[in-house]
Amino acid sequence: MTIVSEHGAERGKGDFRFDDRHLVLDLSADNKPNLAGDPHWTAELHSLWNLDTGKLETVDLRPGKISVRPSLKD
């Protein structure tokens, strides 16, 4: 699995940033970003971590569709 860096850059967001006493997370994951065969999935996580309480205040987990890519093997 790969955490994709700067996936939110086109929307003016980074992977994470500090906003006052919160950590804003905008992460994206891809289990096979190199277009390898077999099952493939992606997901995005958008959340807000409260640094004072040590808890997530909001969580928006968006799993992508699972697909099966053809294998490159003969």
PyMOL commands that set and color helices and strands:
alter all, ss='L'
color gray80, all
select helices_A, chain A and resi 9-11
alter helices_A, ss='H'
color red, helices_A
select strands_A, chain A and resi 2-3+16-19+22-30+38-40+42-50+55-63+67-69
alter strands_A, ss='S'
color yellow, strands_A
deselect
rebuild
show_as cartoon
